[in-house]
Amino acid sequence: MPSTKVICPECGSTSQLTPDAFRCPCGGAWEFEERDGFDASLIDGDDGSLWRYRRLLGVGIGEQPVRLGAGWTPLLPLPWKNRRILVKPEYLAPTGSFKDRGTAVMVNILVGQGVDHIADDSSGNAGASVAAYAARAGLQADIFVPAYASPAKQAQIAVYGAWVRPISGPRANAKKAVLHAAEGEITLASHAYHPGFLLGQQTVAWEVWEQLGRRAPDWYVVPVGQGVHLLGVWLGFTRLLRAGLVDRLPRLVGVQPRVLAPVARALEAGLETVPEAEAEGHSVAEGMAIANPVRGRRILQALRETGGTCVTVEEEAILEGQRGFAHQGFYAEPTSAAVVAALPTIFDLADPDDVIVVPLTGSGLKGAPKTEA
């Protein structure tokens, strides 16, 4: 049966999801209650998008959801540094980033709740995704972005008809501005807070499971800003584990730039929460410019429960990784290319035959191309 019951991992409170209560009164981010089982017979194998799992999402989205074609990205083998990895180009999504998975589910939930005006804060990719799906659903969208965000990303947001609101100062100022706007009649459609966004990200785990012959990889390496992709993979594979469809979880590896790595620092210090960090400089990986991720406690829990870790990388290594992957035909933006910079560390930790999945979360076309040799 469809359910909109949500739970706050921070304080344990439960509620029913409504448009005007985007987070728990304690300030924590809602998650949908755990789903029982995973009936693989409910997968619609004729649907080449994330909606192949519509009947497994459990939130009552109808047979004709608002869609743009997100999901079911390929899983491609790639020799790299005398090893073999599997690349999942999530940037093949309609707006050029992995954010479309979560936005698709979130916007369909909001449409079902009768919402007509939404807002989000974003350094670019989430804003573009929300703007596109809002346009497809006939909703008005206001996107609050840090003024330094890539002009290409701001232009993409605007082309969908959304109102782009540049906010000066650090990334956190855009978040403060959108939270203020949400105190009025605008509904917050937050990729950081909305449980539907997190639910949509679980579909990437189910795809990888199918594409690997219904088994889990050994490692899954992903950039971490707000950490919703990492958490989606964790929750998605956890559901498969509870259903007895995998015998273990993949070891999750978060990647952050050294100049701003709040999750890596908190994990190294043995903390249970992620304190707000101060950036030591500007990173080319602007999608990870998050000093205090909303779901920090859950990110640390996911890394520890899977025996994973969080790797920090230098700026030049990010750009070198971007160039190296581009020379193999995969043009990822710097935020996504940070995972490439982390691969030497993963290779040292992994066994030679381990299956390592590397999602490329955003297209290199999102920013100014860097073509130095």
C-alpha positions as CSV (number, residue, x, y, z in Angstrom):
1,M,0.0,0.0,0.0
2,P,1.2,3.5,-0.8
3,S,2.6,5.3,2.3
4,T,3.7,8.9,3.0
5,K,4.8,8.1,6.5
6,V,8.2,9.7,7.3
7,I,10.7,9.3,10.1
8,C,13.5,11.6,11.3
9,P,16.7,9.7,11.9
10,E,17.9,12.5,14.2
11,C,15.3,12.3,16.9
12,G,13.1,9.3,15.9
13,S,9.9,11.4,15.3
14,T,7.4,10.2,12.8
15,S,4.8,12.1,10.7
16,Q,3.0,12.2,7.5
17,L,4.7,14.0,4.7
18,T,3.1,17.4,3.8
19,P,4.3,20.2,1.5
20,D,4.6,22.7,4.4
21,A,6.7,20.5,6.7
22,F,9.8,19.8,4.6
23,R,11.8,18.8,7.7
24,C,11.3,17.6,11.2
25,P,10.7,20.2,14.0
26,C,14.1,19.2,15.4
27,G,15.7,20.4,12.1
28,G,16.4,16.9,10.8
29,A,15.7,15.7,7.3
30,W,12.8,13.3,6.8
31,E,13.2,9.8,5.3
32,F,10.4,7.6,4.2
33,E,9.8,4.6,6.5
34,E,11.7,1.5,5.6
35,R,9.9,-0.6,2.9
36,D,9.4,-4.3,3.5
37,G,10.7,-6.6,0.8
38,F,11.7,-6.1,-2.7
39,D,9.6,-8.1,-5.1
40,A,11.6,-8.2,-8.3
41,S,8.6,-9.4,-10.3
42,L,7.2,-5.8,-9.9
43,I,10.1,-4.4,-12.0
44,D,8.7,-3.2,-15.4
45,G,11.4,-4.6,-17.7
46,D,9.9,-2.8,-20.7
47,D,10.5,0.6,-19.2
48,G,14.0,1.9,-19.8
49,S,14.0,4.6,-17.1
50,L,13.9,4.8,-13.3
51,W,10.1,4.3,-13.5
52,R,10.7,0.6,-14.1
53,Y,10.7,0.6,-10.3
54,R,7.6,2.7,-9.9
55,R,5.6,-0.1,-8.1
56,L,8.5,-0.6,-5.7
57,L,8.8,3.0,-4.6
58,G,5.7,2.7,-2.4
59,V,4.5,6.3,-2.5
60,G,1.5,5.9,-4.8
61,I,2.8,7.6,-8.0
62,G,0.4,6.9,-10.8
63,E,0.9,5.0,-14.0
64,Q,1.6,8.1,-16.0
65,P,4.2,10.0,-13.9
66,V,5.7,13.3,-15.0
67,R,8.8,12.1,-16.8
68,L,11.8,13.2,-18.9
69,G,13.5,9.9,-19.3
70,A,15.9,9.8,-16.3
71,G,17.4,6.5,-15.2
72,W,18.7,3.2,-16.7
73,T,22.1,4.6,-17.5
74,P,24.6,2.0,-18.8
75,L,27.4,0.3,-16.8
76,L,30.5,0.3,-18.9
77,P,33.9,-1.5,-18.3
78,L,37.0,0.7,-18.4
79,P,40.6,-0.3,-18.0
80,W,42.3,2.3,-15.8
81,K,45.8,2.3,-14.4
82,N,46.3,-1.5,-15.0
83,R,43.0,-2.2,-13.2
84,R,39.4,-2.5,-14.4
85,I,36.5,-0.4,-13.2
86,L,32.9,-0.1,-14.2
87,V,31.8,3.5,-15.1
88,K,28.1,4.5,-14.8
89,P,27.7,7.8,-16.7
90,E,24.8,9.3,-14.7
91,Y,25.4,12.5,-16.7
92,L,23.4,11.0,-19.5
93,A,20.3,12.1,-17.5
94,P,18.0,14.6,-19.2
95,T,19.5,17.7,-17.5
96,G,23.1,16.3,-17.4
97,S,23.4,15.1,-13.9
98,F,22.4,12.3,-11.4
99,K,20.1,14.8,-9.7
100,D,17.3,13.9,-12.1
101,R,16.6,10.6,-10.4
102,G,15.7,12.3,-7.1
103,T,14.0,15.3,-8.7
104,A,11.7,13.0,-10.8
105,V,10.3,11.3,-7.7
106,M,10.2,14.4,-5.6
107,V,8.3,16.5,-8.2
108,N,5.8,13.7,-8.8
109,I,5.0,13.6,-5.1
110,L,4.6,17.4,-5.0
111,V,2.3,17.4,-8.0
112,G,0.2,14.8,-6.3
113,Q,0.0,17.1,-3.3
114,G,-1.3,19.9,-5.4
115,V,1.7,22.2,-5.2
116,D,2.1,24.8,-7.9
117,H,5.2,26.9,-6.9
118,I,8.5,25.4,-5.7
119,A,12.0,26.6,-4.8
120,D,15.4,25.0,-4.1
121,D,18.9,26.2,-3.5
122,S,21.7,24.8,-5.6
123,S,25.2,25.4,-7.0
124,G,23.7,24.4,-10.3
125,N,22.9,20.8,-11.1
126,A,20.0,20.3,-8.6
127,G,18.6,23.7,-9.6
128,A,18.7,22.8,-13.3
129,S,17.0,19.5,-12.5
130,V,14.3,21.0,-10.4
131,A,13.7,23.7,-13.0
132,A,13.3,21.2,-15.8
133,Y,10.9,18.9,-14.0
134,A,8.9,21.9,-12.8
135,A,8.6,23.0,-16.4
136,R,7.5,19.6,-17.5
137,A,4.9,19.5,-14.6
138,G,3.6,23.0,-15.2
139,L,5.0,24.4,-11.9
140,Q,6.7,27.7,-11.3
141,A,10.3,27.3,-9.8
142,D,12.6,29.8,-8.1
143,I,16.2,28.6,-7.8
144,F,18.5,30.3,-5.4
145,V,22.2,29.9,-6.5
146,P,25.5,31.2,-5.1
147,A,26.5,34.1,-7.4
148,Y,29.8,32.4,-8.2
149,A,28.0,29.3,-9.7
150,S,28.9,28.4,-13.2
151,P,27.3,30.7,-15.7
152,A,26.5,27.7,-17.9
153,K,24.6,26.2,-15.0
154,Q,22.7,29.4,-14.3
155,A,21.8,29.7,-18.0
156,Q,20.6,26.2,-18.0
157,I,18.3,26.8,-15.0
158,A,16.9,30.0,-16.7
159,V,16.2,28.3,-20.0
160,Y,13.5,26.1,-18.4
161,G,11.7,29.3,-17.4
162,A,12.7,29.2,-13.7
163,W,13.5,32.4,-11.8
164,V,17.2,32.3,-11.1
165,R,18.1,34.2,-7.9
166,P,21.9,34.6,-7.4
167,I,22.9,35.1,-3.8
168,S,26.3,36.7,-3.0
169,G,28.7,35.2,-0.4
170,P,29.3,31.6,0.5
171,R,27.2,28.6,-0.6
172,A,25.4,28.6,2.8
173,N,23.8,32.0,2.0
174,A,21.7,30.5,-0.8
175,K,20.4,27.9,1.6
176,K,19.4,30.7,4.1
177,A,17.7,32.6,1.3
178,V,15.6,29.7,0.1
179,L,14.6,28.7,3.7
180,H,13.4,32.3,4.1
181,A,11.4,32.1,0.9
182,A,9.8,28.8,2.1
183,E,8.3,30.6,5.1
184,G,5.8,32.1,2.7
185,E,3.6,30.4,0.1
186,I,6.4,28.8,-1.9
187,T,7.0,25.1,-1.3
188,L,10.5,24.0,-0.7
189,A,11.5,21.3,-3.2
190,S,14.8,20.6,-1.6
191,H,17.3,18.0,-2.9
192,A,18.9,18.0,0.5
193,Y,15.8,17.7,2.6
194,H,12.9,16.1,0.7
195,P,12.6,12.3,1.3
196,G,11.3,11.8,-2.2
197,F,14.6,13.0,-3.6
198,L,16.4,10.5,-1.5
199,L,14.0,7.7,-2.5
200,G,14.6,8.4,-6.2
201,Q,18.3,8.0,-5.6
202,Q,17.8,4.5,-4.5
203,T,17.0,3.5,-8.0
204,V,20.7,3.7,-9.0
205,A,21.5,0.8,-6.6
206,W,18.7,-1.3,-8.1
207,E,20.0,-0.6,-11.6
208,V,23.5,-1.6,-10.7
209,W,22.2,-4.8,-9.0
210,E,20.3,-5.7,-12.2
211,Q,23.2,-4.8,-14.5
212,L,25.6,-6.9,-12.5
213,G,23.4,-10.0,-12.8
214,R,21.5,-9.3,-9.6
215,R,24.5,-8.9,-7.3
216,A,26.3,-6.1,-5.5
217,P,29.6,-4.6,-6.4
218,D,32.5,-4.7,-4.0
219,W,33.0,-0.9,-4.0
220,Y,31.0,2.2,-5.0
221,V,32.9,5.4,-5.2
222,V,31.0,8.7,-5.3
223,P,31.6,12.5,-4.7
224,V,30.0,13.8,-1.5
225,G,28.4,17.3,-1.1
226,Q,25.0,16.8,0.4
227,G,25.7,13.1,0.1
228,V,22.3,12.1,-1.4
229,H,23.7,9.8,-4.1
230,L,25.8,8.0,-1.5
231,L,22.8,7.6,0.8
232,G,20.6,6.5,-2.0
233,V,23.0,3.7,-2.9
234,W,23.3,2.7,0.8
235,L,19.5,2.6,1.3
236,G,18.9,0.9,-2.0
237,F,21.3,-1.9,-1.4
238,T,20.2,-2.2,2.2
239,R,16.7,-2.9,1.0
240,L,18.0,-5.6,-1.3
241,L,20.0,-7.0,1.6
242,R,16.9,-7.1,3.9
243,A,15.0,-8.9,1.0
244,G,17.8,-11.5,0.8
245,L,18.7,-10.5,-2.8
246,V,22.3,-9.6,-2.0
247,D,24.6,-11.1,0.6
248,R,26.4,-8.0,1.5
249,L,26.5,-4.2,1.0
250,P,29.1,-2.6,-1.3
251,R,31.8,-0.7,0.5
252,L,31.0,3.0,0.0
253,V,33.7,5.5,-0.6
254,G,32.9,9.2,-0.4
255,V,35.3,11.7,-2.1
256,Q,35.7,15.3,-1.2
257,P,38.2,18.1,-2.2
258,R,40.9,18.6,0.5
259,V,40.1,22.3,0.7
260,L,36.6,21.5,2.0
261,A,36.1,18.0,3.4
262,P,33.7,18.1,6.4
263,V,32.7,14.4,6.1
264,A,36.3,13.1,5.8
265,R,37.4,15.2,8.8
266,A,34.4,14.0,10.9
267,L,35.0,10.4,10.0
268,E,38.7,10.6,10.7
269,A,37.9,12.2,14.1
270,G,35.4,9.4,15.0
271,L,32.5,11.8,15.3
272,E,28.8,10.9,15.0
273,T,27.8,14.2,13.4
274,V,29.5,16.5,10.8
275,P,30.4,19.9,12.2
276,E,30.3,22.8,9.9
277,A,33.7,23.2,8.2
278,E,35.5,26.3,7.0
279,A,36.9,26.1,3.5
280,E,40.6,26.4,3.1
281,G,40.3,27.7,-0.4
282,H,38.1,27.5,-3.5
283,S,37.6,24.2,-5.2
284,V,37.0,23.5,-8.9
285,A,34.5,20.9,-7.7
286,E,31.8,23.5,-6.9
287,G,29.1,20.8,-6.5
288,M,30.8,19.7,-3.3
289,A,31.0,23.1,-1.7
290,I,28.9,22.0,1.2
291,A,30.3,23.0,4.6
292,N,27.6,21.3,6.7
293,P,25.6,18.5,4.9
294,V,22.0,18.2,6.1
295,R,22.2,14.4,6.4
296,G,25.8,14.3,7.8
297,R,25.0,11.8,10.6
298,R,23.5,9.4,8.1
299,I,26.5,9.8,5.7
300,L,28.9,8.8,8.5
301,Q,26.6,5.9,9.4
302,A,26.5,4.6,5.8
303,L,30.3,4.8,5.5
304,R,30.9,3.0,8.7
305,E,28.2,0.3,8.3
306,T,29.6,-0.6,4.8
307,G,33.3,-0.6,5.9
308,G,33.9,2.3,3.6
309,T,35.9,5.5,3.9
310,C,36.0,9.1,2.7
311,V,39.0,10.2,0.6
312,T,40.2,13.7,0.1
313,V,41.8,14.8,-3.2
314,E,43.9,17.8,-4.4
315,E,42.7,20.3,-7.0
316,E,45.3,19.4,-9.6
317,A,44.5,15.7,-9.2
318,I,40.8,16.5,-9.9
319,L,41.7,18.3,-13.1
320,E,44.1,15.6,-14.1
321,G,41.4,13.0,-13.5
322,Q,39.0,15.0,-15.6
323,R,41.4,15.1,-18.5
324,G,42.3,11.5,-18.2
325,F,38.7,10.3,-18.3
326,A,37.9,12.7,-21.2
327,H,40.7,11.1,-23.2
328,Q,38.8,7.8,-22.7
329,G,35.6,9.4,-24.0
330,F,34.0,10.3,-20.7
331,Y,33.7,14.1,-20.1
332,A,32.7,14.7,-16.5
333,E,32.5,17.9,-14.6
334,P,35.2,18.5,-11.9
335,T,32.9,17.5,-9.1
336,S,32.3,14.1,-10.7
337,A,35.9,13.8,-11.8
338,A,37.0,13.9,-8.2
339,V,36.2,10.2,-8.0
340,V,38.9,9.6,-10.6
341,A,41.5,11.3,-8.4
342,A,40.5,9.0,-5.6
343,L,41.0,5.8,-7.6
344,P,44.7,5.2,-6.7
345,T,43.7,5.1,-3.0
346,I,40.8,2.7,-3.7
347,F,43.1,0.4,-5.7
348,D,45.4,0.2,-2.7
349,L,42.5,-0.9,-0.5
350,A,40.7,-3.2,-3.0
351,D,41.6,-6.8,-4.0
352,P,42.7,-7.1,-7.7
353,D,39.4,-8.8,-8.7
354,D,37.0,-6.5,-6.8
355,V,34.2,-4.9,-8.7
356,I,34.5,-1.2,-8.5
357,V,31.6,1.0,-9.7
358,V,32.3,4.7,-10.4
359,P,29.4,6.9,-11.2
360,L,30.0,10.0,-13.3
361,T,27.5,12.3,-11.7
362,G,27.7,15.4,-13.9
363,S,28.5,16.4,-17.5
364,G,31.7,18.3,-18.3
365,L,29.6,20.6,-20.5
366,K,28.1,22.1,-17.3
367,G,31.1,24.4,-17.0
368,A,33.8,26.0,-19.1
369,P,35.7,23.2,-20.9
370,K,39.3,22.8,-19.8
371,T,41.4,21.5,-22.8
372,E,45.0,21.8,-21.6
373,A,47.1,18.8,-22.6
